[in-house]
């Protein structure tokens, strides 16, 4: 949009004249809710349908809380009542903010332009589309009053979780009507349309609160609330009362993930119009096996929820994407892609990979298994690290430390390698979540998604070749054209030498044979790592065979709630998640050829003298 408005400002009506034939409001018809769009598994089985907008109920502007009306204008288009549909000053301000940040941090589209995009035009990133959008916005602004534009916008904008329009959003997140939204609630909703998945309050409450705070600041700067009102609203709890439902197939969460991808690719208007046919990479059989594996282990009142994600290491195709809610929990909640939770010791595999890539002998290099206190300077609080069981083994090899999941060894190793290099390795292997570069990253302090971990471990399983995870294979559009180009993953990329990947696999195999991952054994070659966060709030098992990589998470979606006793024991990665993993992967591979991991020569070992090594203290 920056290019469009700059050209309009410089060229005047000339740019609009070139698109006169396509800039005719009378020749256009707003997109309305159309036919259902089936979402298909790789074998053609229908996983669900994209429909239906959730209880979409268009309401008059007067039936929308004044707080939401003000918040929307203040955060999306502060000069809404002053410009004629295209805000050249706003675009200049956004451009300057982007230049200062070195990246796109602020958009230049007005509410009128966004409405035009939702109602009339596609989201293709072309100059002609942007000029057409600007032209239509100017014409719409001349024809409709500001209140009518704002009313229509609030009735069609997408707020995430199947909620189109303010009324559906108010009911979906707070179980109230739009008229009764409070200031904190309105500020939260007003911040969602920019990136509904990124700020999803059900899955990312911390990011949602940050976004709400920015909206409140914009409202205070616009003079719509006082400093005291801003502070009180910013401190208010989210107090969500979600009203979520299934789509009748048991795969509401999966279909929701697909819907978000389609909205991102084609725009909410195209998805709302329907008549699409979505081909996914999901294998219906594996999807069912994942759900059955969770049911066998969990399902009693009070049990936690679980997620299972499976990726084909050879292609990156996502074969299963299971969100299994806690008994009685919301079935449409995505626990696989948008959810982010601390990874625990599953991140030790990335420390291991970085150490092997450095040429460190994993079976010969020793670090002390002993309480660790790290304080790089007097101004930083000391970091105290102990093992899970508070028992220590003295000097042990890195490979032994992985098998015993020794936090003290991996804390020292992370500091010696450098947290930034561990973070870079995780990113290189396929983790796409933001990773804070801190010493505790090696122990899994970063919040990631199950898809992140499944994809990264799949890269190791493939011998160090990364494939971008793919869920949608192709979409047949309403025009009849089958679009696969938009979903092409690009070529595979070698990100780790084969010898390094094989070295990591050998250690992770030993972990399944005799370490913390013993319950994940499946009677054929398998490698993996457990993960358990503080207070047993999150538990993981992530592992792979030569043919399949899978991540299992167990926890409570509503927060970091301790799982101190489920089935009579604390939940760790080596208990319920490992059992679910083996209960899924064993039947998933039944009937397939038994394959060992490839035999690859280990990397050349180089001398290593980390300052925290056991030998350094001798």
C-alpha positions as CSV (number, residue, x, y, z in Angstrom):
1,X,0.0,0.0,0.0
2,X,3.0,2.3,0.5
3,X,3.9,2.1,-3.1
4,X,0.3,2.7,-4.2
5,X,-0.4,5.9,-2.2
6,X,3.0,7.3,-3.0
7,X,2.3,6.9,-6.6
8,X,-1.2,8.4,-6.2
9,X,0.2,11.4,-4.3
10,X,2.8,12.0,-7.0
11,X,0.7,11.2,-10.1
12,X,-2.6,12.6,-9.0
13,X,-5.6,11.2,-10.9
14,X,-3.5,9.7,-13.6
15,X,-2.9,6.5,-11.7
16,X,-6.6,6.2,-11.0
17,X,-7.5,6.9,-14.7
18,X,-5.5,3.9,-15.8
19,X,-7.8,1.7,-13.7
20,X,-11.1,3.4,-14.4
21,X,-12.8,0.3,-15.8
22,X,-12.0,-1.7,-12.7
23,X,-12.7,1.1,-10.3
24,X,-16.5,1.1,-10.5
25,X,-18.5,0.5,-7.3
26,X,-21.7,-0.1,-9.2
27,X,-20.1,-2.9,-11.2
28,X,-19.1,-4.8,-8.1
29,X,-20.9,-7.0,-5.7
30,X,-19.8,-7.5,-2.1
31,X,-18.6,-11.0,-1.3
32,X,-21.2,-12.9,0.8
33,X,-21.2,-16.2,2.6
34,X,-21.1,-18.8,-0.2
35,X,-21.0,-22.6,-0.5
36,X,-19.1,-24.9,1.8
37,X,-15.5,-25.6,1.2
38,X,-14.5,-29.2,2.0
39,X,-11.1,-29.8,3.6
40,X,-9.7,-33.2,2.4
41,X,-7.1,-35.6,3.6
42,X,-4.4,-36.8,1.2
43,X,-6.5,-39.8,0.4
44,X,-9.6,-37.7,-0.3
45,X,-11.4,-38.4,3.0
46,X,-13.3,-35.3,4.2
47,X,-11.8,-33.9,7.4
48,X,-14.3,-31.1,7.7
49,X,-15.8,-28.2,5.9
50,X,-15.1,-24.5,5.9
51,X,-18.2,-22.7,6.1
52,X,-19.8,-21.3,8.2
53,X,-18.9,-18.1,9.9
54,X,-19.5,-18.4,13.6
55,X,-23.0,-17.1,14.4
56,X,-22.4,-14.1,12.2
57,X,-25.0,-11.5,13.2
58,X,-24.7,-8.1,11.5
59,X,-25.5,-5.4,13.9
60,X,-26.1,-1.6,13.7
61,X,-23.2,0.6,14.8
62,X,-25.3,1.7,17.8
63,X,-25.3,-1.9,18.9
64,X,-21.5,-2.0,19.2
65,X,-19.8,-0.8,22.3
66,X,-18.5,2.8,22.0
67,X,-15.2,1.5,23.4
68,X,-14.8,-0.9,20.4
69,X,-15.7,1.8,17.9
70,X,-13.1,4.2,19.4
71,X,-10.4,1.5,19.9
72,X,-10.8,0.3,16.3
73,X,-10.4,3.8,14.9
74,X,-7.6,4.8,17.2
75,X,-5.4,1.7,16.4
76,X,-6.3,1.1,12.8
77,X,-6.9,4.5,11.3
78,X,-6.6,7.5,13.6
79,X,-7.5,10.0,10.9
80,X,-10.5,8.0,9.8
81,X,-12.9,10.9,10.1
82,X,-10.6,13.4,8.4
83,X,-9.4,11.7,5.2
84,X,-11.2,10.8,2.0
85,X,-10.6,7.0,2.1
86,X,-6.8,7.1,1.5
87,X,-4.6,8.7,4.2
88,X,-1.4,10.0,2.6
89,X,-0.2,11.3,5.9
90,X,-0.8,8.0,7.6
91,X,1.1,6.2,4.9
92,X,4.1,8.6,5.3
93,X,4.0,8.0,9.0
94,X,4.0,4.2,8.5
95,X,6.8,4.4,6.0
96,X,8.9,6.4,8.4
97,X,8.3,3.9,11.2
98,X,9.2,1.0,8.8
99,X,12.4,2.7,7.7
100,X,13.5,3.4,11.3
101,X,12.7,-0.2,12.3
102,X,14.3,-1.7,9.2
103,X,11.2,-3.8,8.6
104,X,7.5,-3.5,8.2
105,X,6.1,-2.6,11.6
106,X,3.1,-0.4,10.7
107,X,0.6,-0.6,7.9
108,X,-0.7,2.2,5.8
109,X,-4.2,0.9,4.9
110,X,-7.2,2.8,6.2
111,X,-10.3,1.3,7.5
112,X,-12.0,2.1,4.2
113,X,-9.3,0.4,2.2
114,X,-9.5,-2.7,4.5
115,X,-13.2,-2.8,4.0
116,X,-12.8,-2.6,0.2
117,X,-10.3,-5.4,0.4
118,X,-12.7,-7.5,2.5
119,X,-15.7,-6.8,0.3
120,X,-14.5,-6.4,-3.3
121,X,-10.9,-7.2,-4.2
122,X,-8.4,-10.0,-3.8
123,X,-5.3,-9.9,-1.6
124,X,-2.8,-10.5,-4.4
125,X,0.3,-8.4,-3.9
126,X,0.3,-6.5,-7.2
127,X,0.5,-2.8,-8.0
128,X,-2.7,-3.0,-10.0
129,X,-4.6,-4.5,-7.1
130,X,-3.3,-1.8,-4.7
131,X,-4.2,1.0,-7.0
132,X,-7.6,-0.4,-7.6
133,X,-8.1,-0.8,-3.8
134,X,-7.1,2.9,-3.2
135,X,-9.4,4.1,-6.0
136,X,-12.4,2.1,-4.7
137,X,-11.7,3.4,-1.2
138,X,-11.9,7.0,-2.4
139,X,-15.1,6.3,-4.2
140,X,-16.7,4.4,-1.3
141,X,-15.7,7.3,1.0
142,X,-17.6,9.7,-1.2
143,X,-20.7,7.5,-1.4
144,X,-21.0,6.3,2.2
145,X,-21.0,8.1,5.4
146,X,-18.1,7.4,7.9
147,X,-20.5,5.7,10.3
148,X,-21.8,3.4,7.6
149,X,-18.2,2.5,6.6
150,X,-17.2,1.8,10.2
151,X,-20.4,-0.2,10.8
152,X,-19.8,-2.4,7.7
153,X,-16.1,-2.9,8.7
154,X,-17.0,-4.0,12.2
155,X,-19.5,-6.5,10.7
156,X,-17.1,-8.2,8.3
157,X,-13.6,-8.0,9.8
158,X,-12.0,-11.3,10.9
159,X,-11.2,-11.6,14.6
160,X,-9.9,-15.2,14.5
161,X,-11.4,-18.4,15.9
162,X,-14.1,-18.4,13.2
163,X,-15.4,-15.0,14.3
164,X,-16.3,-12.6,11.5
165,X,-17.6,-9.3,12.8
166,X,-17.8,-7.7,16.3
167,X,-20.9,-9.5,17.5
168,X,-19.4,-12.9,16.7
169,X,-16.1,-11.9,18.3
170,X,-17.7,-10.6,21.5
171,X,-19.7,-13.9,21.9
172,X,-16.7,-16.1,20.9
173,X,-14.2,-14.6,23.4
174,X,-16.3,-13.2,26.2
175,X,-19.8,-14.7,25.8
176,X,-21.3,-11.2,25.7
177,X,-23.0,-9.2,23.0
178,X,-21.0,-6.5,21.3
179,X,-23.0,-3.7,23.0
180,X,-21.8,-4.8,26.4
181,X,-18.0,-5.0,25.7
182,X,-16.0,-3.2,28.4
183,X,-12.9,-1.1,27.7
184,X,-10.4,-3.9,28.3
185,X,-12.5,-6.4,26.2
186,X,-12.9,-3.9,23.4
187,X,-9.2,-3.0,23.4
188,X,-8.3,-6.7,23.1
189,X,-10.7,-7.3,20.2
190,X,-9.6,-4.1,18.4
191,X,-6.0,-5.5,18.3
192,X,-6.9,-8.8,16.8
193,X,-7.6,-8.1,13.1
194,X,-4.0,-7.1,12.3
195,X,-2.9,-10.7,13.1
196,X,-5.6,-12.9,14.6
197,X,-3.4,-16.0,15.0
198,X,-0.4,-14.2,16.3
199,X,-2.5,-12.4,19.0
200,X,-4.9,-15.2,19.7
201,X,-5.8,-14.7,23.4
202,X,-6.8,-18.3,23.8
203,X,-3.4,-19.6,22.8
204,X,-1.0,-16.6,23.3
205,X,-2.4,-14.6,26.2
206,X,0.9,-12.8,26.8
207,X,1.1,-11.5,23.3
208,X,-2.6,-10.7,23.4
209,X,-2.1,-8.6,26.5
210,X,0.9,-6.8,24.9
211,X,-1.2,-6.0,21.8
212,X,-4.1,-4.8,24.1
213,X,-1.7,-2.5,25.9
214,X,-0.6,-0.9,22.5
215,X,-4.3,-0.4,21.6
216,X,-5.0,1.3,25.0
217,X,-2.0,3.6,24.5
218,X,-3.3,4.6,21.1
219,X,-6.7,5.4,22.7
220,X,-5.1,7.5,25.3
221,X,-2.9,9.3,22.8
222,X,-6.1,10.0,20.7
223,X,-7.8,11.5,23.8
224,X,-10.5,8.8,24.1
225,X,-9.4,7.6,27.5
226,X,-7.5,9.0,30.4
227,X,-4.2,7.9,31.8
228,X,-6.0,6.4,34.7
229,X,-8.4,4.5,32.5
230,X,-5.5,3.2,30.4
231,X,-3.6,1.9,33.5
232,X,-6.7,0.2,34.9
233,X,-7.6,-1.5,31.7
234,X,-4.0,-2.6,31.0
235,X,-3.9,-4.2,34.4
236,X,-7.2,-6.0,34.0
237,X,-7.1,-9.8,33.6
238,X,-8.2,-11.1,30.2
239,X,-11.2,-12.8,31.8
240,X,-12.0,-14.8,28.7
241,X,-15.2,-16.8,28.6
242,X,-14.8,-18.5,25.2
243,X,-17.8,-20.0,23.4
244,X,-16.2,-22.5,21.1
245,X,-17.9,-25.4,19.2
246,X,-16.9,-28.2,16.9
247,X,-17.8,-28.6,13.2
248,X,-19.2,-32.0,13.6
249,X,-16.3,-34.0,12.4
250,X,-14.0,-34.0,15.4
251,X,-11.4,-32.0,13.5
252,X,-12.6,-28.5,14.2
253,X,-9.1,-27.4,15.4
254,X,-7.4,-28.8,12.3
255,X,-10.0,-27.2,10.0
256,X,-9.4,-23.9,11.9
257,X,-5.6,-24.1,11.2
258,X,-6.4,-24.7,7.5
259,X,-8.8,-21.8,7.5
260,X,-6.2,-19.4,8.9
261,X,-3.8,-20.5,6.2
262,X,-6.4,-19.8,3.5
263,X,-7.2,-16.4,5.0
264,X,-3.5,-15.5,5.0
265,X,-3.1,-16.7,1.4
266,X,-6.4,-15.5,-0.3
267,X,-8.0,-13.1,2.1
268,X,-11.1,-13.4,4.4
269,X,-13.4,-12.5,1.5
270,X,-12.4,-15.5,-0.6
271,X,-12.7,-17.9,2.3
272,X,-16.0,-16.4,3.3
273,X,-17.3,-16.8,-0.3
274,X,-16.5,-20.5,-0.1
275,X,-16.7,-23.0,-3.0
276,X,-13.1,-24.0,-2.4
277,X,-11.7,-27.5,-2.3
278,X,-8.8,-27.8,0.0
279,X,-6.3,-30.7,-0.4
280,X,-4.2,-31.3,2.7
281,X,-1.2,-33.5,3.3
282,X,-2.9,-35.1,6.3
283,X,-3.3,-38.9,6.3
284,X,-6.8,-39.7,7.7
285,X,-5.5,-43.0,9.1
286,X,-2.7,-41.3,11.0
287,X,-5.0,-38.6,12.2
288,X,-7.3,-41.2,13.7
289,X,-4.4,-43.1,15.2
290,X,-3.1,-40.0,16.9
291,X,-6.5,-39.3,18.4
292,X,-6.9,-42.9,19.5
293,X,-3.4,-42.9,21.2
294,X,-4.4,-39.9,23.3
295,X,-7.7,-41.5,24.2
296,X,-6.0,-44.6,25.5
297,X,-3.8,-42.6,27.8
298,X,-6.0,-39.6,28.7
299,X,-9.8,-39.0,28.9
300,X,-10.8,-39.1,32.6
301,X,-12.3,-36.0,34.3
302,X,-9.5,-33.7,35.2
303,X,-7.0,-35.1,32.7
304,X,-4.9,-32.6,30.7
305,X,-5.1,-32.0,27.0
306,X,-2.7,-33.2,24.4
307,X,-1.4,-32.5,20.9
308,X,0.2,-34.8,18.4
309,X,2.0,-33.6,15.3
310,X,3.6,-36.0,12.7
311,X,5.8,-34.9,9.8
312,X,7.3,-36.9,7.0
313,X,11.1,-36.3,7.2
314,X,11.5,-37.0,3.5
315,X,9.1,-34.3,2.3
316,X,8.0,-32.1,5.2
317,X,4.4,-33.1,4.7
318,X,2.3,-32.9,7.8
319,X,0.7,-36.3,8.2
320,X,-1.2,-35.7,11.5
321,X,-2.2,-32.6,13.4
322,X,-4.2,-33.7,16.4
323,X,-5.5,-31.3,19.1
324,X,-7.0,-33.4,21.8
325,X,-8.8,-31.2,24.4
326,X,-9.1,-32.0,28.0
327,X,-12.4,-33.8,28.8
328,X,-15.1,-31.3,28.4
329,X,-12.7,-28.7,26.9
330,X,-13.2,-26.6,23.7
331,X,-12.8,-28.9,20.7
332,X,-11.9,-26.1,18.2
333,X,-8.8,-24.9,20.1
334,X,-5.6,-25.4,18.1
335,X,-2.9,-26.9,20.3
336,X,-0.6,-27.8,17.4
337,X,0.5,-24.8,15.4
338,X,-0.5,-21.5,17.1
339,X,0.0,-22.8,20.7
340,X,3.3,-22.0,22.2
341,X,4.6,-23.6,25.4
342,X,8.1,-24.0,27.0
343,X,9.9,-26.9,25.3
344,X,11.8,-28.2,28.3
345,X,14.6,-30.7,27.7
346,X,13.5,-31.4,24.1
347,X,15.8,-28.4,23.3
348,X,18.8,-30.4,24.5
349,X,18.8,-32.1,21.1
350,X,19.6,-28.7,19.5
351,X,22.5,-28.2,22.0
352,X,23.7,-31.6,21.1
353,X,23.5,-30.8,17.4
354,X,25.5,-27.6,17.8
355,X,28.1,-29.4,19.9
356,X,28.4,-32.1,17.2
357,X,28.6,-29.5,14.5
358,X,31.4,-27.9,16.4
359,X,33.3,-31.1,16.2
360,X,33.0,-31.9,19.9
361,X,33.3,-35.6,20.7
362,X,29.9,-36.4,22.4
363,X,31.2,-39.7,23.8
364,X,34.5,-38.4,25.0
365,X,34.0,-34.9,26.2
366,X,33.1,-34.6,29.9
367,X,31.3,-32.0,31.9
368,X,30.6,-32.0,35.6
369,X,27.2,-33.3,36.8
370,X,27.0,-31.0,39.8
371,X,24.9,-28.0,40.9
372,X,25.6,-25.0,38.7
373,X,25.4,-21.4,39.6
374,X,25.9,-18.8,36.7
375,X,26.2,-15.1,37.2
376,X,28.1,-13.4,34.4
377,X,28.0,-10.0,36.1
378,X,26.9,-8.6,39.5
379,X,24.0,-6.9,37.9
380,X,22.4,-10.1,36.6
381,X,20.5,-12.4,39.0
382,X,22.3,-15.7,39.5
383,X,21.0,-18.6,37.6
384,X,20.8,-21.8,39.7
385,X,20.6,-25.1,37.9
386,X,20.1,-28.6,39.4
387,X,19.0,-31.9,38.1
388,X,15.4,-33.1,38.2
389,X,16.0,-35.6,40.9
390,X,18.7,-33.5,42.7
391,X,21.2,-36.3,42.3
392,X,24.6,-35.9,40.5
393,X,27.1,-38.2,38.8
394,X,30.3,-36.2,38.8
395,X,32.2,-35.9,35.4
396,X,30.1,-37.5,32.6
397,X,30.2,-37.4,28.9
398,X,27.8,-35.2,26.9
399,X,26.1,-38.3,25.5
400,X,25.6,-39.7,29.0
401,X,24.2,-36.4,30.2
402,X,21.6,-36.5,27.4
403,X,20.5,-40.0,28.3
404,X,20.1,-38.9,31.9
405,X,18.7,-35.5,30.8
406,X,21.2,-33.8,33.1
407,X,20.3,-30.1,33.3
408,X,23.6,-29.1,35.0
409,X,25.7,-30.5,32.1
410,X,23.6,-28.9,29.4
411,X,23.5,-25.6,31.2
412,X,27.3,-25.5,31.2
413,X,27.5,-26.7,27.6
414,X,25.0,-24.1,26.5
415,X,27.1,-21.3,28.1
416,X,30.3,-22.7,26.6
417,X,28.8,-22.9,23.1
418,X,26.9,-19.6,23.4
419,X,23.1,-19.3,23.7
420,X,23.0,-17.5,20.4
421,X,24.5,-20.4,18.6
422,X,22.0,-22.8,20.1
423,X,19.2,-20.5,19.1
424,X,20.6,-20.3,15.5
425,X,20.8,-24.1,15.4
426,X,17.2,-24.5,16.4
427,X,16.1,-22.0,13.8
428,X,18.3,-23.7,11.2
429,X,16.6,-27.1,11.9
430,X,13.1,-25.7,11.6
431,X,11.9,-23.9,14.7
432,X,10.0,-20.8,13.6
433,X,8.9,-19.4,16.9
434,X,10.7,-16.4,18.4
435,X,13.6,-17.6,20.6
436,X,15.0,-15.4,23.4
437,X,18.8,-15.7,23.4
438,X,19.4,-16.5,27.1
439,X,21.6,-19.2,28.8
440,X,18.5,-21.2,29.8
441,X,17.5,-21.7,26.1
442,X,19.4,-25.0,26.1
443,X,17.1,-26.3,28.9
444,X,14.0,-25.3,26.9
445,X,13.0,-22.0,28.4
446,X,11.7,-20.8,24.9
447,X,8.0,-21.3,24.1
448,X,7.5,-23.2,20.8
449,X,4.7,-25.1,19.1
450,X,4.4,-28.9,18.6
451,X,4.8,-28.3,14.9
452,X,8.1,-26.4,15.5
453,X,9.5,-29.4,17.3
454,X,8.2,-32.0,15.0
455,X,9.6,-30.2,12.0
456,X,13.0,-29.6,13.6
457,X,13.4,-33.2,14.7
458,X,12.3,-34.3,11.2
459,X,15.3,-32.4,9.8
460,X,17.6,-34.5,12.0
461,X,15.7,-37.7,10.9
462,X,16.3,-36.8,7.3
463,X,20.0,-36.7,7.8
464,X,20.2,-32.9,8.1
465,X,18.1,-31.9,5.1
466,X,15.3,-29.5,6.1
467,X,12.0,-29.5,4.4
468,X,9.5,-26.7,5.2
469,X,6.5,-28.3,6.8
470,X,3.5,-28.3,4.4
471,X,-0.1,-28.8,5.5
472,X,-2.0,-27.6,2.4
473,X,-1.0,-29.2,-0.9
474,X,-3.4,-27.4,-3.3
475,X,-6.6,-25.5,-3.4
476,X,-9.2,-25.6,-6.1
477,X,-10.5,-22.1,-6.3
478,X,-14.1,-21.0,-7.0
479,X,-13.1,-20.3,-10.6
480,X,-12.2,-24.0,-11.0
481,X,-8.4,-23.3,-11.2
482,X,-6.3,-25.7,-9.0
483,X,-3.7,-23.6,-7.2
484,X,-0.7,-25.6,-6.0
485,X,2.0,-23.0,-6.7
486,X,1.0,-20.9,-3.7
487,X,1.6,-23.8,-1.5
488,X,4.8,-25.1,-2.9
489,X,7.4,-25.6,-0.2
490,X,10.5,-24.9,-2.2
491,X,13.4,-27.2,-2.5
492,X,14.9,-29.1,0.4
493,X,18.0,-27.5,2.0
494,X,20.9,-29.2,3.7
495,X,21.4,-27.4,7.0
496,X,23.4,-30.0,8.9
497,X,26.1,-32.4,7.7
498,X,24.9,-36.0,7.5
499,X,27.6,-37.1,9.9
500,X,26.5,-34.6,12.5
501,X,22.8,-35.6,12.1
502,X,23.8,-39.3,12.5
503,X,25.8,-38.5,15.6
504,X,22.9,-36.8,17.2
505,X,20.6,-39.7,16.2
506,X,22.9,-42.2,17.8
507,X,22.7,-40.4,21.1
508,X,18.9,-39.9,20.9
509,X,18.5,-43.6,20.0
510,X,20.3,-44.5,23.2
511,X,17.9,-42.3,25.1
512,X,15.0,-44.4,23.9
513,X,16.8,-47.6,24.6
514,X,18.0,-46.9,28.1
515,X,17.3,-43.2,29.1
516,X,14.4,-41.0,29.9
517,X,12.5,-42.0,26.8
518,X,12.3,-45.8,27.5
519,X,8.5,-45.8,27.4
520,X,8.6,-44.6,23.8
521,X,10.3,-47.8,22.5
522,X,8.4,-49.3,19.6
523,X,10.4,-52.4,18.7
524,X,12.1,-50.8,15.8
525,X,14.8,-48.0,15.5
526,X,13.6,-44.8,17.1
527,X,15.3,-41.8,18.5
528,X,13.9,-39.0,20.7
529,X,14.0,-36.8,23.7
530,X,11.7,-36.1,26.7
531,X,10.9,-32.6,28.0
532,X,9.4,-31.5,31.3
533,X,9.1,-27.9,32.5
534,X,9.2,-26.5,36.0
535,X,6.3,-27.6,38.2
536,X,5.3,-30.2,35.6
537,X,3.3,-27.6,33.7
538,X,4.2,-28.9,30.3
539,X,5.5,-32.4,29.3
540,X,6.8,-33.5,25.9
541,X,8.1,-36.4,23.9
542,X,9.6,-35.6,20.5
543,X,11.1,-38.4,18.4
544,X,11.5,-40.0,15.1
545,X,12.2,-43.0,13.0
546,X,13.7,-43.0,9.5
547,X,10.1,-42.6,8.2
548,X,8.2,-40.4,10.6
549,X,8.9,-37.6,13.1
550,X,6.3,-36.8,15.8
551,X,5.9,-34.4,18.7
552,X,3.6,-35.0,21.6
553,X,2.7,-32.3,24.1
554,X,0.6,-32.8,27.3
555,X,-0.7,-29.9,29.5
556,X,-3.5,-27.6,30.2
557,X,-4.2,-25.0,27.5
558,X,-5.7,-22.4,29.9
559,X,-2.3,-21.9,31.6
560,X,0.8,-23.4,33.2
561,X,-1.0,-25.6,35.6
562,X,1.0,-28.2,37.5
563,X,0.4,-31.8,36.6
564,X,1.7,-33.1,39.9
565,X,-0.4,-36.3,39.9
566,X,-2.1,-37.9,36.9
567,X,-2.5,-41.7,37.1
568,X,-0.8,-41.5,40.5
569,X,2.5,-40.0,39.4
570,X,3.8,-36.6,38.3
571,X,3.6,-36.1,34.6
572,X,7.0,-35.9,32.9
573,X,8.0,-36.3,29.3
574,X,8.9,-39.9,29.9
575,X,5.5,-40.8,31.2
576,X,2.2,-39.9,29.4
577,X,3.8,-38.1,26.4
578,X,6.2,-41.0,25.7
579,X,3.3,-43.5,26.0
580,X,1.1,-41.5,23.6
581,X,4.1,-41.3,21.2
582,X,4.7,-45.0,21.1
583,X,0.9,-45.7,21.0
584,X,0.7,-43.5,17.9
585,X,4.0,-44.3,16.0
586,X,3.9,-48.1,16.5
587,X,0.5,-48.6,14.6
588,X,1.3,-45.8,12.3
589,X,4.3,-47.8,10.9
590,X,2.7,-51.2,11.2
591,X,3.0,-53.0,7.9
592,X,5.8,-50.8,6.7
593,X,9.3,-52.1,6.1
594,X,11.6,-52.2,9.2
595,X,14.3,-49.7,8.4
596,X,17.4,-48.8,10.4
597,X,18.9,-45.3,10.5
598,X,21.5,-44.9,7.8
599,X,25.1,-45.7,8.8
600,X,27.1,-42.5,8.3
601,X,30.6,-41.8,9.3
602,X,30.7,-39.5,12.3
603,X,32.1,-36.0,11.9
604,X,35.7,-35.3,12.5
605,X,36.3,-34.4,16.1
606,X,38.3,-31.3,16.9
607,X,39.9,-30.3,20.2
608,X,37.5,-28.5,22.5
609,X,38.2,-26.6,25.7
610,X,35.1,-25.1,27.0
611,X,35.8,-23.2,30.1
612,X,33.1,-25.1,32.1
613,X,34.3,-28.5,31.1
614,X,35.2,-31.0,33.8
615,X,38.7,-31.3,32.3
616,X,39.2,-27.5,32.7
617,X,38.9,-27.9,36.4
618,X,41.4,-30.7,36.7
